[in-house]
Amino acid sequence: MISTVESFATDSLAGDLRDVLDRALLGSNLSAADGYRLMRADFSQLHAIVDAAGRLRDKGKGRTLTYSRKVFIPLTNLCRDKCGYCTFVKAPRHPDAKTMSPDEVLAVARAGREAGCKEALFSLGERPEERYAIARSALKRFGYESTNAYLADMCRLVFEETGLIPHTNAGVMSEEDLLELREVNASMGLMLESTSERLLERGQAHFGCVGKVPQVRLDMMAQAGEQGIAFTTGILIGIGETLEERVDSLLAIRELHRRYGHIQEVIIQNFRVKPTIRMRNWPEPAREDMVRTIAAARLLLGPDMNIQAPPNLMVDEPRPALSQRERELSPAAFPEAASSGMGNYLAAGINDWGGISPVTIDHINPERAWPAIDGLRSECEAEGFTLRERLCLYPEYLAKPEFVREELRSHMDCWTDGQGLVRIEDTR
């Protein structure tokens, strides 16, 4: 067989890695062992891995990058869990602990609509009423007994009053919770983060977090698939997992998608240090680590998956110091022009930047500002890509009736063109 990997990229490749890349480009599902090989490859082989991942992305997605113009509604920052890397969640006695009122929710949503947003991203702590009296008191004040019931009504209120399309990230939910939210959300999400149960041990990132048990999260995602909910998930890298565990997590997501066809995007997100977190002394993943993981995700998940990396969490570092041989081998992995890192991520196979807000901060990473959309568009164009706005429901899912809630359809149809993307004249 003639190798599908470009010849200039193969000088330093062992035959087994060349075979892995060839099979990926020919459409074969890679195995766990193949994924481990990708993650453990020498730096000198990274160019070929990235090159193959970029070509696979081009095969499935072309040269169009997408993003969703959203407004971020942090309904409550109380949570039954406290992860070692989280600053969003506040303790009940913290002065910033808060559950938003309906008037506050609407005020944020209206500001988003005025700024041209189409998506209302509801992000909140997981079931805080199970642990804290202050959460139960806030819900009672608004006339509710559960966070999920309040959330469902706020999703409906925002849609009916502003036309923004809700997307909810609310942690682990029951089957009944999912059913309640399904009719008023175009899509929903839950980061798998990792399938590693080690991270639940004392001293690890998920110690004491009942909602971070991997099987519990996988079971919820399976329930979403059974209910026909288009779903966002992903992995969080740099929180103590091994390279092999990253691969295992990606393959668990792939298996869910094989069974239900509902995983509309996979996020590769990097841990960022913050001074107030328990993990404030942990090292952040390097840019090379992100590039390698994005490329492996593309090769493992195939040409048709939407793969995203958050642009505001870009690793702030110069190009690594390279030897002459590494400089010859690495232009695709570390383009000279990609000082911001965006070119690196594009080369490695992403096709989406996720939600970006012109109105609200990233409440999960408040110290990391969103990029200006015009600047992001310019950087994409400089790398040979077109940037287009999408809705929270991806074009291919808009075309599948089983994933489109009838109550939301007319709004989404009015905003989109024949490609399922936001009409260019509607983009601000």
ChimeraX attribute file (.defattr): number of C-alpha atoms within 10 A of each C-alpha:
attribute: neighborCount
match mode: 1-to-1
recipient: residues
	/A:1	4
	/A:2	5
	/A:3	13
	/A:4	15
	/A:5	19
	/A:6	12
	/A:7	9
	/A:8	11
	/A:9	22
	/A:10	18
	/A:11	12
	/A:12	14
	/A:13	17
	/A:14	11
	/A:15	9
	/A:16	11
	/A:17	19
	/A:18	20
	/A:19	16
	/A:20	21
	/A:21	25
	/A:22	19
	/A:23	18
	/A:24	23
	/A:25	22
	/A:26	10
	/A:27	12
	/A:28	14
	/A:29	17
	/A:30	17
	/A:31	14
	/A:32	16
	/A:33	13
	/A:34	21
	/A:35	24
	/A:36	17
	/A:37	17
	/A:38	26
	/A:39	22
	/A:40	13
	/A:41	16
	/A:42	12
	/A:43	16
	/A:44	18
	/A:45	23
	/A:46	28
	/A:47	25
	/A:48	27
	/A:49	30
	/A:50	32
	/A:51	23
	/A:52	28
	/A:53	30
	/A:54	26
	/A:55	20
	/A:56	25
	/A:57	28
	/A:58	17
	/A:59	14
	/A:60	14
	/A:61	18
	/A:62	15
	/A:63	19
	/A:64	15
	/A:65	23
	/A:66	25
	/A:67	21
	/A:68	23
	/A:69	29
	/A:70	29
	/A:71	30
	/A:72	26
	/A:73	24
	/A:74	23
	/A:75	23
	/A:76	26
	/A:77	24
	/A:78	27
	/A:79	23
	/A:80	18
	/A:81	21
	/A:82	24
	/A:83	20
	/A:84	19
	/A:85	19
	/A:86	20
	/A:87	18
	/A:88	21
	/A:89	23
	/A:90	18
	/A:91	15
	/A:92	18
	/A:93	8
	/A:94	10
	/A:95	8
	/A:96	12
	/A:97	17
	/A:98	19
	/A:99	20
	/A:100	17
	/A:101	16
	/A:102	15
	/A:103	9
	/A:104	13
	/A:105	20
	/A:106	19
	/A:107	12
	/A:108	18
	/A:109	29
	/A:110	19
	/A:111	16
	/A:112	25
	/A:113	19
	/A:114	10
	/A:115	16
	/A:116	19
	/A:117	25
	/A:118	26
	/A:119	28
	/A:120	29
	/A:121	27
	/A:122	22
	/A:123	22
	/A:124	25
	/A:125	23
	/A:126	23
	/A:127	22
	/A:128	21
	/A:129	19
	/A:130	13
	/A:131	14
	/A:132	15
	/A:133	12
	/A:134	17
	/A:135	25
	/A:136	17
	/A:137	14
	/A:138	19
	/A:139	20
	/A:140	12
	/A:141	11
	/A:142	12
	/A:143	11
	/A:144	16
	/A:145	16
	/A:146	16
	/A:147	24
	/A:148	20
	/A:149	15
	/A:150	16
	/A:151	22
	/A:152	20
	/A:153	16
	/A:154	20
	/A:155	23
	/A:156	19
	/A:157	18
	/A:158	22
	/A:159	22
	/A:160	13
	/A:161	11
	/A:162	18
	/A:163	20
	/A:164	27
	/A:165	27
	/A:166	28
	/A:167	27
	/A:168	25
	/A:169	21
	/A:170	22
	/A:171	20
	/A:172	24
	/A:173	22
	/A:174	13
	/A:175	14
	/A:176	10
	/A:177	15
	/A:178	20
	/A:179	15
	/A:180	16
	/A:181	23
	/A:182	23
	/A:183	18
	/A:184	25
	/A:185	28
	/A:186	29
	/A:187	30
	/A:188	26
	/A:189	24
	/A:190	19
	/A:191	22
	/A:192	26
	/A:193	22
	/A:194	27
	/A:195	24
	/A:196	20
	/A:197	16
	/A:198	15
	/A:199	21
	/A:200	18
	/A:201	12
	/A:202	10
	/A:203	13
	/A:204	18
	/A:205	23
	/A:206	24
	/A:207	19
	/A:208	19
	/A:209	16
	/A:210	14
	/A:211	19
	/A:212	25
	/A:213	20
	/A:214	18
	/A:215	14
	/A:216	15
	/A:217	21
	/A:218	19
	/A:219	16
	/A:220	18
	/A:221	30
	/A:222	20
	/A:223	18
	/A:224	25
	/A:225	20
	/A:226	14
	/A:227	17
	/A:228	19
	/A:229	31
	/A:230	29
	/A:231	26
	/A:232	24
	/A:233	20
	/A:234	23
	/A:235	22
	/A:236	18
	/A:237	23
	/A:238	21
	/A:239	22
	/A:240	17
	/A:241	19
	/A:242	14
	/A:243	17
	/A:244	17
	/A:245	18
	/A:246	25
	/A:247	27
	/A:248	20
	/A:249	20
	/A:250	26
	/A:251	21
	/A:252	16
	/A:253	22
	/A:254	20
	/A:255	13
	/A:256	17
	/A:257	19
	/A:258	11
	/A:259	11
	/A:260	18
	/A:261	17
	/A:262	23
	/A:263	26
	/A:264	24
	/A:265	22
	/A:266	27
	/A:267	24
	/A:268	23
	/A:269	23
	/A:270	23
	/A:271	18
	/A:272	22
	/A:273	18
	/A:274	17
	/A:275	9
	/A:276	11
	/A:277	14
	/A:278	18
	/A:279	20
	/A:280	14
	/A:281	10
	/A:282	15
	/A:283	13
	/A:284	16
	/A:285	17
	/A:286	15
	/A:287	21
	/A:288	19
	/A:289	17
	/A:290	23
	/A:291	25
	/A:292	24
	/A:293	25
	/A:294	27
	/A:295	31
	/A:296	27
	/A:297	29
	/A:298	28
	/A:299	32
	/A:300	24
	/A:301	22
	/A:302	23
	/A:303	23
	/A:304	16
	/A:305	21
	/A:306	25
	/A:307	25
	/A:308	25
	/A:309	23
	/A:310	19
	/A:311	22
	/A:312	15
	/A:313	17
	/A:314	19
	/A:315	20
	/A:316	11
	/A:317	11
	/A:318	11
	/A:319	15
	/A:320	10
	/A:321	8
	/A:322	12
	/A:323	9
	/A:324	8
	/A:325	9
	/A:326	15
	/A:327	14
	/A:328	13
	/A:329	23
	/A:330	21
	/A:331	17
	/A:332	21
	/A:333	27
	/A:334	25
	/A:335	17
	/A:336	13
	/A:337	14
	/A:338	19
	/A:339	14
	/A:340	16
	/A:341	23
	/A:342	23
	/A:343	21
	/A:344	27
	/A:345	29
	/A:346	30
	/A:347	28
	/A:348	33
	/A:349	29
	/A:350	30
	/A:351	29
	/A:352	26
	/A:353	23
	/A:354	21
	/A:355	24
	/A:356	25
	/A:357	24
	/A:358	18
	/A:359	20
	/A:360	18
	/A:361	17
	/A:362	20
	/A:363	17
	/A:364	16
	/A:365	17
	/A:366	13
	/A:367	13
	/A:368	15
	/A:369	15
	/A:370	21
	/A:371	16
	/A:372	11
	/A:373	17
	/A:374	11
	/A:375	10
	/A:376	16
	/A:377	17
	/A:378	14
	/A:379	19
	/A:380	19
	/A:381	15
	/A:382	13
	/A:383	17
	/A:384	13
	/A:385	18
	/A:386	16
	/A:387	22
	/A:388	17
	/A:389	24
	/A:390	26
	/A:391	25
	/A:392	28
	/A:393	28
	/A:394	20
	/A:395	18
	/A:396	13
	/A:397	20
	/A:398	23
	/A:399	13
	/A:400	9
	/A:401	11
	/A:402	13
	/A:403	21
	/A:404	22
	/A:405	18
	/A:406	13
	/A:407	13
	/A:408	19
	/A:409	14
	/A:410	10
	/A:411	15
	/A:412	23
	/A:413	14
	/A:414	10
	/A:415	18
	/A:416	19
	/A:417	13
	/A:418	9
	/A:419	12
	/A:420	20
	/A:421	23
	/A:422	24
	/A:423	16
	/A:424	12
	/A:425	7
	/A:426	10
	/A:427	13
	/A:428	11
